[in-house]
Amino acid sequence: MSGPSVCGPDRSWCCGVGPVLQNSDVRQTSDEEPILPRDRHGVLHPANLPRFAARRYSPSPAAATLVDGYWEVSWRLPPGESIRQRVIEFPAITLTLESGEVPAPLVLTGVHSRAWVREISGEGTAFGIRLRPAGIVLLGGLTPQQVADRTVPVTADDPDPAVHALLVAVARAGDAAGRIRLMDDHAAAAASRAGELHLLANRVVDRLLADVHRPGGAELAGLVGAGERSVQRALRATLGRGPTWVARRIRLQEVARLLATRPDLDITSVAADLGYTDQAHLTTDFRGVAGVTPAAYRRSVVAGS
């Protein structure tokens, strides 16, 4: 999940966003599935997810070079109630469209060093577009460093007019199915500009997701068919972070998932299974990002707080 973003009602493209495919290579519907508390999603209090009717959708194969996936949530909380949701974000840049009691209608969330917090109250909806590493640099003129550790409203002037125009067009497409088709079309067209550096960054993240135990380094570079410096350069150019950092963030999402969903596992076992030298190293890593120790986090999940 990510921080804010909805706009007006027609389907026109505007502000030179770019060409649209005519859906010849893009499917008309996307797979939909609920986001479940047991999934690896970085939401530190996963018991809240059913309250948001959270669901996700897959991009078309033609769009998957730039788009990792879509998600949609809606909420209606009783007057006076709020939820303070903390998230260890996946190492990705996310674009979000929101309506209702939200900070802004269009938002870009960069790669965050630490867990970020969102206060949720009243009622609203959010539609998110999580980008692949190649995404942001091919959809607009931004670098990942420009939006690192930032969750910012997207306007016609800041941080990128091209991204703003794209989000306005997606918002005007109406429901989730229409938004997905439009974004899929645009991403498929933009994917033709992907170079080897962008594709290498995608392969590295895919490899790390497939094996959360794997650290960055020479072995990882060998598995993706590149040199260590090329891997470093690819991730810095697309995510603003190196492979060791990206590997650690993905691994910490798995730590959070196990702590929340497997009360039978002790923390020492979690550390060993995920390749940490010992429990102390896991505790240091987790506290540095989540702001609490693994033991304190598990207690808060059990207590529902």
C-alpha positions, 0 to 999 in steps of 0.5 A: 500500500502507499500514500495518497490520490482521484480526478475528473470524469472524461477519458481524454489524454492530456498534456502530451502524456503519449501514445496509447495502444489500441488494446491489440496486445493487452488483455481487457481484464486483469486477475483480481485477488484479495490482499490477505493478512498472511501475504507478504505486503509490509503492512505491520498490522495485517489484521486491519486489511479486511477492514479496507476490502483490500484487493490487488490486480495483475498488469498485462504481460505487455505492461509488466516491464513497468508495472508490478501490480495494482491495488485498490482499497476502500474504507468507512470508519465510524465517526471519531475512529482512526487507524494508524497504519505503519508499513514497511514499504516494498522497494518500489515507487508507487503512484496512488489515486484517492478520494474521500477523506485523504491528504491529496487526490494524486500522490507519488510515494518514493522508496522509504528508508524506514516504515512510514505511517498513514493515519486513516479516518472517515471514508474513502477509496484508493487505487495504487499503481506499484511500479517495477524498478524500470517504471518511474524513469520511463514514465516521466523525467524523475530520478528515484533520488528526487523522491527518496523518503518522500510521499508527495502530492502530484500536481501539474508543476511538481514533482513531474508534469508527465506523471501528473498528466498520466495520473489525471488520465488514469483517474478519469478512466473511471473504475478499476478495470478502466484504469488498469486498461489505460495504465496497461496501454501506456506502460506497454507503449513506454516499455519499448524504451526500456534499456538493458539497465532497466531490464537488469534492475527488474531481473535483480528484484525478481531474483531477490523476491524468488529467494528472500534468503539471498543477500546482494553480492557476487552470487546474486550478480551471477544469477542475473547474468551481470557483473556486480558493478552493473547490478549496483548501477542498475538499482541505483539508477532505478530505485536509488539503492544498492542490491544489499539494501534492496535485499534487506528490505525484501527480507524484512518484509518476510520477517514482518510476515512471519512474526505476524502470522506464525506465532509458533516460530521463535525469533531465533528461528526466523533469524536463522531461516532468513540467513541472519548471523544471529538474532541480534542482527535481525533485531538491529535491522528490524528496529532500524526500519520498523522503529520497534524490536521484533519481540515488541512488534509481535506483542503489538500484533497479538494485542491488536494495537 
